[in-house]
């Protein structure tokens, strides 16, 4: 992949595409972690979500009485980023507002995506700076697709949260809107056993987590540990029977079905004052027991 930027640390590697600041590959401890993209199934590996997360009503938002065509997951994943800082094991990419973004989202901003590779681990953070003279409403998130099965295991995989969580998740209705009715998942306490058909309907979105960490466990002594950094919501998604599971830390989520207001009033949006900066993201670490090889 000639356009990819390569990071290296103690034998581990990661590749990031400037277009969309998309993580296209990560090899940890000799194991490929990110799914091998198949355009016939899904033509992405790890889109970056900004300045909204999830679906908006009819693909539009309202800001101070004016409507803008800001649709699913915003626009960062469709924009080319520039290199702000680069070392052998570190990369920071930057996206600035321009005429194209103003037509979708009428704000000035600086949006950075940071990758730091360590032995067996990858830190991925989003840095939002309000360069406008007015408050900046935003949501952001990560959307990496990890290989499922993980490390080749044929055992039952599970998500294991740090703490017991509510097993009920919002039903995602027509147009991707979050409904007030909920559906119960297979979560018991802090453990969510995984099966592909759980995702035949849509993503599982756990809102307002108590946990600040979780693990994607392969049932055979290996796991991907995820530490959340100011991301209170998380989504899990795949297109069964595709061989991946997206683990998506978010600051916000899709439009509720009863929401018709201004972007400033949308539930889960953050508001940054002029000149302020916020940092969000996650750290991913691959671990395996001696018995798992």
N, C-alpha and C positions, 0 to 999 in steps of 0.2 A: 504494500500500500504506500505508494511513493509520497503522497501528501501527508501521511501520518507523522507525528512527532514522537520519537522514541525516548522513553525514560528507562533508566537502568539502575538497579541497586542490589548488590550482593547476589547477582545471578537472576534476579527477578526482572521482568520487563513490563512496560505498559505502553500502549500506543494511543494517541489522541489526535483526532482530526480537527484542524482549525475551523472547518465548516461545522457550526453547531457546538463547538467545543465538546465533541462527542468522544467518549472513551470507546475505542473500537476493539481493544484487546488488553488483557491483563493476565500474565502468567506468574503464578506465585508457587514457590516450592515445587516447581516442575509441573504444576497443574494449570490448565487453561480454565480461567474463571468466567470469562465473558463468552456468551454464545456465539457460534459462527453464523453470522448473518446470512439469511436466505431470503432474497427479495420476493420469492413466491409466497412466503409466509408473512414476513414483516421486514421492512427495509431499514431497520434501525437497530442499534445496540444499546444506546444509553443517552437518549435525548435529554437536554437541559430545559427545565421548565421555568419560564419567566416572561412577562410579569404577572401572569395568572397561572393557576394550576387547575387542571380539569376543564370541563365544558362550561361555556358561557351560554346564556339563553339566546337561542337563535344565532349563535356565533357573534354576538355583539355585546358591547358594554356601553354604559352611559356615564359620562363624566361632565358634571356641571351643566346638565341639560342637553348635551350633545352626544350623539351616538357614534361609536367607532366599531369597525369590523375586527374586533379582537377575539379570536376563536380559541379552539382547544389548545391548552398548554402555552398560549402566548406565541411569541415569535423568535425567541433566542435560538431555538433548535433549527431555524431556517436562515440564520445569519452567519456570516463568516466573522470570526474573531481574529484579533491581532495578538501577537506575542508581546506581553508586557515584561515578563521575566522568565528566564530559562536557565536551568542547570541540568546536570546529568540525571538527577533524581527528582527534579522539581520543575513545574510549569505553571505559569499564571497567564491566562488569556483574558483579553478585555474586549468588551463591546460597548460602544458609545451610541447615544441616541443620534438619529439622523432623520432626514426628511421622510424616509420610508417608515421608520418607527413612529414618528409624530402623527402620521396618518392613521395609525392603529392605537396609539397610546400617547396622549398629549403632554408628555413630561420629558424633562432633561434628566439623564441618569448616567452613571458609570456602573457597569455590571461586569464582574470578574469571576472567572472560574479557575480554581486552584487545584492542582494535583501534586501530591507529595508521596513518592514511592519509598517504602521501607521494606526490609526483608519480611516477606509474608504478609505485607499490609499495604493498603493504599488509602490515603486521606483525600477526600474530595469535598471542597468547600465552595460556597457561593458568597460573594461579597457585593453588597448592594450599597451604592452611594447616591444620595440625592444631590444632584448638581443644579436643581431647579430652585426658583425663588418661592415655590409653594410646596406644601406637603406632598409626599409621594406615596400613593397607595400601591402595594405590590404583594404578590405571593411568589414563591419560588420552590423548586424541588429538584430532586434527582430521580432518574428512571432507568437504572442499569439492569440489563437482562443477564442474569447469571445462569450458568449451565445447570440444567435439571434433567437427568441426575447429576449431582455434584460429585466430582472425583470418581465417576464411574460406578457409584454404588447402585445396587439393585434393591436395596432395603427401602422401607418406607421413610420418606423424608418428613421433616416437621419444622415449623417455626416455633422457637422456644423464646418467649418473652422473659425479660428480667423479673417482671411482676405479673400477678394475675390480672387479666384484662377482661373487659366486657365482651362476651361472645357475640353480641348483636352488632351488625353493621348496617348502614343505610342501604336501602334498595335504590339502585340507580335507575331512574325512570327514562321516559322518552327524551331524546335530546341530551342525554347525559346528566340530567338534573337530579340532584339528591332529594329523594322523597323522605317525608317524615316517617312512614312505616319502615321497619327494620326487618332483617332476616337473621336467623341464628346460624352461626358458623359451627364448625366442628371443634372450636376452641373449648378446652376443659382446663380451667385454671390458667396456667401460663403456656400450655402446649397446644399447638394447632397442627394436627396431622394433615398432610397434604395429599391431594389426589387431583389429577388434571380436571376432572369434571366439575370441581368446585368453581372453576372459572368459566364454565360454558355460558353462564348468564352475564357476568361482567366481573370487574375487579372487586376485591374485598378491601374495603377502606375502613381502617380503624382510626377513629378520631379521638383527640385529647387523651393520648396514652399516659398511663402512669409510668411505664417503663422508659428508660433512657438508653436501653440497649436490648438486643435480641440476637438470636442465632438461627441460621439456616442450617439445620442438622441433617446429615445424609444417612443417619441410622447405622453407620458402619465405622464410627470413630473419627469422622472428619466433619468440620463445621466452618461456616463463614460467620464470624462474629461482626455485628454491626453496632457501632456506637453513634447515637444520634446527637447532633449539636444544634440545639434550638430548632428542632423540627418535631412538633408535637403530634403530627399525624403521619400515618404510613399506609401505603397501598401495596397490594400484591396482585399481580396480573400475569396472565399468559393467554395464548391462543391454543387451546388443547387441540391436538396432542403435540404442539411445538415443544422442543427440548430446552425450554428456558423458564425461569421465574423472575419477573421483575420485582425488585424490592425497592420501594419508592418513598424515601423520606420527604415530607412536604411541610411547608409552613402554612399552607392554605389548602382549599379544596374547591370542587365545582360549585356552581350556583345552586342553592336550594330551590326546590320547585316553587316555593311561595315568595321568592325574592324577585323584585322588579325595580330595585332602586339604583342609586348611584354607586359607582365603584368604591367610593369612600365609605359607604355604609354596608358593603357586602360582608357577611360573616366570614371571619378568618383572615381578612386582609390585614396586613401590617401597614402602619403609617409612619414614614420617615420624615422628620422635619428637615428643612433646608440645611445642607452641610453635614447631616448625620450619615453614618455608615453602620451597616448591620452585617453579621456573618452567620451563615447557616451551613449545614451539610452533614456529612457522616464520615466515619472511619471504618474501613472494611479490613478484617484480618482473617486469614485462612489458618486454621489450626487442625491438627490431626494427631491422634494417639499413635504410639509406637506400633500397636497391634494393627492399625489400619494401613501401615506402610508409608 
